[in-house]
Structure formats: C-alpha cells, structure tokens
C-alpha cells in the first residue's frame, strides 16, 4: 500500500502514541489533584483544615520517571533565566505552580510543534515537493503554529482564572472582615475563608490555601503575601497585599484594614461592571450593522432593481 510505504508513517505513529500517553497521564494527574474529589473521598476523621492544606500542597505529588525526564529535557529548551521566570509566572497565573511545570510545558510545546509539522508535511505535501521549498515553508509555518497553540491555551486559562479571581475577591474580603471581627488571627482567617470558598470560588480558595501553607513555612508574613500578588497579578489582590503589609508595619488593626480593602474592592468591581455595561452599545453597533443593515438595504433596493431588470429586458 502506498500509505504504508511513506517514510514518515512510523515517525508519525510514534509521535501520536507518545501524545496519547502524555494526555492520558495529564488527565490522570488532573483527576488526582481535583480538590472536589479529595474532599468527597476523605475519611470522616480528617479535619477540614487538613483538607484545605492538602489542596494547597497537592502540587508536591511525585512524578513518574518519564515525566521527570520530559521536564528535565524541557527545561533545557526554556532559554535564558528571564525566559524561565516568564514561563513560571504564566503557569502560576494559570494555576500550575510545581517546579516541573515549566519543563513539561516546554516539552509539550515543542512536541506539539514537531507533531503538527510532521502531519502537515504528510497531508499537505507530496513526496516530490516534501524536501523542497514548499515543504520547508509548510514545515516552518506548521512548526510555528504548533509551538504557539499550547501557549495560547495556557494564556486563555490564565485569563479565565484572572477573571474568576477578580470576581470572587470582594466576597473573600467580606468573609475575611467577618473572621477578623470575630478575633481570628490572619493565618486562621485564610484557612477558614479558603474552606468556605472551596465550592463557590475554587480558584480563590486554592490561592488562599496555598498562601496559608506558605505562612506556616516562611518566617516573614509579608513575603508570603507578596508571593500571592506575584502569582495572581490581580489588581485587587495586589491592593490587598499592599494594604495588609502597611497595616502590619504601622500597627493598624486587621479588621479595620480588611474592611477598608473590602469596600474599595466592592466599589472597584461595581465600576468595572458599569464600564463594561457602558461599552455594550458601541460593541453591539458593528454586529447590528453587519446583520441588520444588509437585509434592510436588500429589502429597500429589490423593487427598484427588479424594475431596472424588467426595463433592460424589454
């Protein structure tokens, strides 16, 4: 069969099987790290606080030797230290904080590029033009698209998570104010709020639980709060971190500082929603003109056009 005689068939089959194995491993790891599954499957004697901390520290699960090899190989492709920090920041915004995430991301990025390049050369070029200028152009374009697609997907996930964190921040601050007025210390406040928001706002609960775990490990509370702002890059969270650091430095009561931050966050959210509502008429003008104007013009101009056609046919 000419299909099996193509020299690229074994390479594409191996790449396809490797991609299937990587996807299966990622799905299995994602199911194992799901906070809902862990909470529903926990034993009755385990406390809710321990569950919250386990949600924050579940990124330390050991990887398989194959995944560790892929991560080590991917780190070699990450580039300079500045590029590595940019990749780690992007993955942290998307919710992937473990140290091997950058290497696995780079391995998946270049692996998808090579796979798409092979598929494009196989489907879009003939054996005669595969090693010429046409094959070179198709290979470079498909390699660029294949390496860009995973980064776009990660940025899309990071954007959605950024929006979810921005929406849930006022509710989290309101709960923090209630806990602070009840006399709870700040690390305990983060644990309680993360537990309460585990189902309604899982992204915010995950970040607060991770910060609570860092507060137990780091000697400086300000460092853990700055890590929270660096991971999320949400303006309301950055404002909260700055206010809390200043409140701790100058001795401002925690409840008063949190109440002020909550009011500002709620006002900022309302202003953002009003801004989006004010932009709707301008954004809807283009689809309205595209969908409504052509039928109106067609209805108005059809009778005159029919009379012109009848006149020309006489």
Buried (B, 14 or more C-beta within 10 A) or exposed (E): EEEEEBEBEEBBEEBEEBBEEBEEBEEEBEEEBBBEEBBEEBEEEEEBBEBBBBBBEBBEEEBEEEBBEBBEBBBEEBEEEEEBEBBBBBBBBBBBBBEBBBBBBBBBBBBBBBBBBBBBBBEBBEBEBBEEEBBBEBBEBBBEBBBEBBEEEBEEBBEEBBEBBBBBBBBBBBBBBBBBBEEBEBBBBBBBBBBBBBEEBBBBBBBBBBBBBBBEEBEEBBEBBBBBBBBBBBBBBBBBBBBBBEBBEEEBEBBEBBBBBBBBBBEBBEEBEEEEEEEEEEEEEEEEEEEEEEEEEEEEEEEEEEEEEEEEEE
